[in-house]
């Protein structure tokens, strides 16, 4: 394998692993559906339908992936979710 091929392979691996980060939203007994939905629309730029579906999944399953992407994009979004009183983490 040539040096260029190795470099290309390293870039492809780096790109594929950097997009595997997720914000997981967890259920709690504090926040209303409306608050969760509005926050997901505002912070994660979900449509109303996406946000409603995520809130239902969180309610019934206990958690839901609400956003995937690069870590530098997810950190500020996760921080905003936490500041809004939601329970979330990046995995």
N, C-alpha and C positions, 0 to 999 in steps of 0.2 A: 504494500500500500504506500502510495506516495505521500509526501508531506502535505500537499494540498488536500488530498483525500482525507487524511487524518484530521486536518483542521476543519474541513467541512463536516465530518462526522462529529467532532467535538461541538461545533456550533449547533448542529441538529439535536444532539443529546441535550445540550444546555437549554435550547428553546423548548423541547418537549417536557423537560422536568420543571422549568420555571412556570409553566402554565398549569401545573398540577396542584397549586395552592387553592384552598377553598375557605370561604367563610361559612361556618356552621352556626346556625341560629338555634337556640335551645328554648324549650317551653318554660314558662314561669307562671306563677299564679297572680301576677301583679298587673301586667299590661293587657289592655283591651285589644280586640281584633282590629279596631279602627286605628289605634296607635301603631300597632305593628305594621299594618298595611300602608299607612301614610308614611311611616319611616322607611320602609323598603322602597316605596316609590321615589321618595326624596333622595335617599342615600345611595341605593343600589341601581337607581334608574329602571326599576321594574315597571311594567304596565300594571294597571289596577288588577287585572286578571292574574298575572304572575304573582303579585304580592298576596292576593287573596288565597291562591292555591298554596303558596309557601306557608302562610299563617295557619291554614287548615292542616297541612302536613305536620307542622311543628306542634299543633294542639293535639293531634291524634297519635303521632309517632314519637313525640318528644324532642325531635330535632329535624333540621332540614338544611341542605346546602343551598345557600341563597346567592352565592356568587363564586365564580372561579376566575382565576387569572394570575397575573404576575404579582408577586408579593408587594412590590412598591405601589401598586394600585389598590391592593386590598387593605393594607395597613390603615390608611386614612379612613376608608369606608368602615372597617371594623371598629375603629375608634369612635366614629360618629354613631354607630349603632349602640356601642356601650354608653356613650354620653347621653343617648336618648333613653337609657334605662333598660335596654334589651340585653339578653345574655347571649354572647357570641364569642367565637374564637376562630383563629386561622389555623388550619391544619394542613 
